[in-house]
Amino acid sequence: MITKRSCVLARQRDRYCAPSFTCKSLLRVRFDPQAQTVQVKLFHNHYHTPFSSIRLSADAISFLIERFQSKMLPGEAYRHLQAYGLIGVSEVAQSQVYYQWKRLTTQLWNRDPDPIQSSIALLNEQTEDYRHMLFTDANLCGIAICIKASIARLQSAQELAIDAT
């Protein structure tokens, strides 16, 4: 029998996932520090359907590459992919489309493996007048950016949202 991992609808993902089985399996891991070995055993009470891959097909990936090259965002590309009707696309999740978009567009915005240095490099490429400030505290590092022209346009704003991700 196949079961959902969570009965709470809000906690279920928007994608097809590998099913969970009520096979009462047991994974036993034993570590022997003297021999420096690890013993792993998997026990099943009964057999069940083997795993089936839910990877994107080559057709779906090439479809997405075409959309991303035309500057389409992941949400819109996902809707186009669903509407296009490729075989096996009904199980494609938005997260898979976002992953492909991120993988294919990384070279456009990632200038350094360190996110702070990458942000500074991108800022240095901009022509708009801005200021930035780095701050660190213990093992936390952050960057604050003030884009003067954008702030000047917001002088009459009633509300301002700040993102801290």
RALINUR-V10989 format. One record per residue. PHI is phi in radians with two decimals (* if undefined). OMEGA is omega as a letter, one per 20 degrees, with the letter a starting at -180 (none if undefined). D_CENTER is the distance of its C-alpha to the mean C-alpha in Angstrom with 2 decimals. Layout:
{{PHI & OMEGA & D_CENTER} {PHI & OMEGA & D_CENTER}}
This chain:
{{* & r & 30.43} {-1.68 & r & 26.69} {-2.22 & r & 25.27} {-1.41 & a & 22.19} {-1.24 & a & 20.73} {-2.29 & r & 20.98} {-1.41 & a & 23.84} {-1.36 & a & 22.45} {-1.02 & a & 21.06} {-1.13 & a & 18.80} {-1.56 & a & 16.98} {-1.37 & a & 16.47} {-1.37 & r & 13.22} {-1.56 & a & 13.38} {-2.36 & r & 13.23} {-1.32 & r & 15.83} {-2.21 & r & 15.52} {-1.07 & a & 18.06} {-1.24 & r & 21.01} {-1.68 & a & 22.58} {-2.07 & r & 26.29} {-1.59 & a & 29.13} {-1.64 & a & 30.69} {0.94 & r & 31.18} {-1.32 & a & 29.88} {-2.45 & r & 30.20} {-1.89 & a & 28.58} {-1.95 & r & 31.12} {-2.09 & r & 30.45} {-2.15 & r & 33.51} {-1.95 & r & 33.76} {-1.93 & a & 37.18} {-1.16 & r & 37.44} {-1.16 & a & 40.88} {-1.52 & a & 39.87} {0.90 & r & 36.33} {-2.25 & r & 34.95} {-2.16 & r & 32.35} {-1.96 & a & 33.29} {-2.06 & r & 30.70} {-2.27 & r & 32.03} {-2.04 & a & 30.45} {-2.02 & r & 32.81} {-2.17 & r & 32.64} {-1.43 & r & 35.16} {-2.68 & a & 34.64} {-1.45 & r & 32.70} {-2.47 & a & 30.04} {-1.01 & r & 28.20} {-1.18 & r & 26.37} {-1.09 & r & 22.63} {-2.12 & a & 21.63} {-1.21 & r & 18.72} {-2.07 & r & 16.14} {-1.24 & r & 14.85} {-1.21 & r & 15.02} {-1.30 & r & 18.57} {-1.08 & r & 19.80} {-1.12 & a & 21.10} {-1.15 & a & 17.84} {-1.15 & r & 16.18} {-1.16 & r & 19.33} {-1.05 & a & 19.34} {-1.18 & r & 15.89} {-1.02 & r & 17.10} {-1.04 & a & 20.18} {-1.18 & a & 18.45} {-1.22 & r & 16.22} {-1.16 & r & 19.43} {-1.60 & r & 21.12} {1.20 & r & 18.67} {-1.36 & r & 17.24} {-1.41 & a & 14.13} {-1.02 & a & 11.33} {-1.08 & r & 13.00} {-1.19 & r & 16.33} {-1.09 & r & 15.44} {-1.08 & r & 14.24} {-1.12 & r & 17.63} {-1.11 & a & 19.52} {-1.10 & r & 18.18} {-1.14 & a & 19.30} {-1.31 & a & 22.58} {-1.17 & r & 23.29} {1.49 & r & 24.03} {-1.16 & r & 22.90} {-1.16 & r & 23.77} {1.45 & a & 21.09} {-1.44 & a & 18.72} {-1.09 & r & 19.36} {-1.58 & a & 17.05} {-1.24 & a & 14.02} {-1.72 & r & 11.19} {-1.03 & a & 9.55} {-1.13 & r & 6.05} {-1.18 & r & 7.82} {-1.16 & r & 9.20} {-1.07 & r & 6.39} {-1.03 & a & 5.36} {-1.12 & r & 9.17} {-1.06 & a & 9.71} {-1.12 & a & 7.94} {-1.09 & a & 9.81} {-1.44 & a & 12.89} {-1.88 & a & 13.20} {-0.99 & a & 12.62} {-1.13 & r & 16.40} {-1.30 & a & 17.14} {-2.25 & a & 15.94} {-1.64 & a & 15.44} {-1.75 & a & 19.03} {-2.76 & r & 18.85} {-1.05 & r & 16.81} {-1.42 & a & 17.85} {-1.05 & r & 15.93} {-1.18 & r & 19.31} {-1.13 & r & 21.24} {-1.12 & r & 18.79} {-1.09 & a & 19.24} {-1.11 & r & 22.99} {-1.09 & r & 23.22} {-1.12 & r & 21.61} {-1.09 & r & 23.99} {-1.18 & r & 26.89} {-1.42 & a & 26.29} {-1.40 & r & 26.74} {-1.70 & a & 30.21} {-1.23 & a & 29.93} {-1.27 & a & 31.71} {-2.59 & r & 29.49} {-2.27 & r & 29.76} {-2.39 & a & 27.29} {-2.43 & r & 27.86} {-1.64 & r & 26.27} {-2.45 & r & 26.71} {-2.36 & r & 26.34} {-2.65 & a & 27.33} {0.99 & a & 27.41} {-1.80 & r & 24.03} {-1.81 & r & 22.26} {-2.27 & a & 22.06} {-2.54 & r & 21.39} {-2.36 & r & 22.38} {-1.92 & a & 24.13} {-2.14 & r & 24.62} {-2.12 & r & 27.51} {-1.71 & a & 27.92} {-0.99 & a & 31.59} {-1.13 & r & 31.97} {-1.18 & r & 29.12} {-1.14 & r & 30.60} {-1.07 & r & 34.03} {-1.22 & a & 32.91} {-1.63 & a & 31.73} {-1.02 & a & 35.10} {-1.62 & a & 36.09} {-1.20 & r & 32.83} {-1.52 & a & 33.35} {-2.33 & r & 29.83} {-2.46 & r & 27.20} {-1.79 & r & 23.62} {-2.10 & r & 22.09} {-1.74 & r & 18.43} {-2.27 & a & 17.85} {-2.01 & none & 14.26}}
